[in-house]
Amino acid sequence: MDERAWWELIEGARALAGDRADDRDFPDDPLVPILTDRLAELDGPRIIDFDVRLTRVTDSAYRRPLWNAAYLVEGGCGDDGFMDFRAGLVLLGREVFTRAVADPDSLAALPTVARMSREEGGWIGCEALHYAPMDAYHRVMGETASFDTAMETAVRSMRRPETPAGADWDVEDDDETRRHLPRLAALFL
């Protein structure tokens, strides 16, 4: 599955979710179930291709400046939290994802982030996206053992980042955070 087709699946699910596509507030988030249904329309190998691409795309966002932005937006962010944040960022669509990876401070323009800064609800991180391909595969193939084997093989063959790329700073240092993420700092500090 090429990158264009992969993003089309994401964007198609977003279109079906309508005005509820941008917020991962549990329990009524419709986007992951919609995406899972769309993935279940594919055959097993294409579902695996989707998950391989998901790994590659989220790895491309394994960047320290974005992690520090996630820490600020979500009020803290460890390893698992950052993995979920990147997955949720994928669900915001290609344009938002690409912009946020290049300029994490651009997250300040998102309505969900503005609501989060005012403590009016909202969330970006999405652990459930990591399970959507396997759930769809189970529906199509009736088992997940071959999915697990295929993904283990694919991930072993990938060149994955060991540490986050990009400039780092102490996100607890408000002055440094204001310097690196001025728009987000204006919302959250």
N, C-alpha and C positions, 0 to 999 in steps of 0.2 A: 504494500500500500504506500503510495507516494504521499508526500507531505500535504499536497493540495487536497487529495481525497480524504486524508485524515482530518484536516481542519474542516472540510465540508461536513463530515459527520458531526463534529462539535457544533458548528454553526447551524446545521439543520435541527439538532436537538434544542439549541437555544431558541430558534424561531418557534418551535412547537411550545416551548415553555413560556413564550411571550414576555409579559412584563415581570414575570417571576424568575427570569433567567439569571439575574445577577447577584442573588443573595442566597447563601448556603444555610440560612437559619433552619435548624431542625425543629420540628419533625415534618414540616410541610414542603420541603424543597422538592420540586417536581423534576429537576433537570437530570439527576443521575438515573432515576427510573426511565425517563424518556430515552436517554442515551443508551441504557442497557437494552431497551426494546429495539432500538435501531441497530445495535450491534448484533442482536439475536436474528436479524434479517440476513446476516452474512454467513458464510460457511466457516467452519472451524479454523482453517489456516488464515483467513482474513481477520478473524477476531484476534488471533495470536499476533498477526502483523500490527493490528491496532495497538495492542499492549506493548509490543516492542517499540513502536513509534512513541507511545506515551512515555516510556522510560527515557528515550532519547530527548524528547522535548523537555521533560521536567529536568533532566540532567543539564540541559542548556541554560537553565535558570538557577543552577547551583552556584550562586554568586553571593559573595559576602555583602555587598551593598543592598541587594534585595532582601537578604536574610535580616539585616539590620532594620530595613523598612518594615518587614513582617513583624519583627520584635516590637517595634513602636506601635504599629497598627493593632496588633492582637494582644498587646499588654504582656509580652514575653513570648519566646518562641525557641524551643529546643529542636533537636534533630528531627524527631517525628513530626512536631508541629510545622517545621519548615517543609518537610516532604508533603504534608497535607496542604500547606499554603500554596505551594507550587502547583499542586493538582487543582486546587480551587481557582488559581489564576488561569490555568488552561481553560476552565469552564467559563471564564469571562470572555473568551474568544481570542482569535489570533491577533487582532489589532491591539487590544489591551495587554495581552501577554507580551507581545513583542516590544511594545512601548515600555512596559514595566521592567523588563529585563534590561533594556538599554538605559532607562531612566527611572529608577525605583520611586523617585519623588513624584512621578506622574500619577501614582496611585491616589494622591490627594484630590485629584479631579473626579474620582469615582463617587457617585452618590452613596453607595454602601459604606465606603470609608468615611465620608462626612457624617453619616448616621452613627457609625461606630465611635467617632470622636466626640459626639454629643451624648454617647451612651444611650442611644435610642434603638438599639438592636443592630442586627447585621452581622455577617461573618463572611470571610473569604475561604478559609481552609476547608478542604473537602476530603476526608479520609475515604469516604464511600466510593470515590472515583477509582481508587486502586482495585476495588473488588468488582466493578462493573464488567470488565472483560471476562473474568472468570465466571461470573454469574451468567452472562450471555452464552459463553461457551458451554456451560453445563446444560442450559436449555436446548442448545443445538445438538450437542454431541451425547448428552446423557451421562457424562462423566467429566472429571477434571484432572485425572492423573496424567493424561497425555498433554494437557495444557501446561501443567506444572513442569513436566519434562522439557517441553519445547521452550518454555520461558527460561528455565534454568540454563539450557544450552545457549539460547540467544544472549542472555545477560552475560554469561561467561565469555562469550566471544566479543563483547563490546569493550571499547576503551572508555571507561567511566571515570569521572573526576574523583580523585581521592580527597581533595580539600576544596572548599569553595574558592572560586576565582575572584579577582577584584580587590580593590582597596578595603581595608578593614579599619575600624576605629572602635573605641569603647562606646557602645550605644547607650551606656548609662551616663556618659559625659554629655550633658545637655548642650554645652557650647559646640562640641564636635558634631553632635547630631544636627544642630541647627545649621552648621556649616555645610554638611553633606546632604541633608534632607530638609531644606528650609520650609517647603510647603507642608510636608507632613508634620514637621516640628511645630509649625504654627497651629496645626489642628490638635496635636496631642500633648505638647509640653506646656 
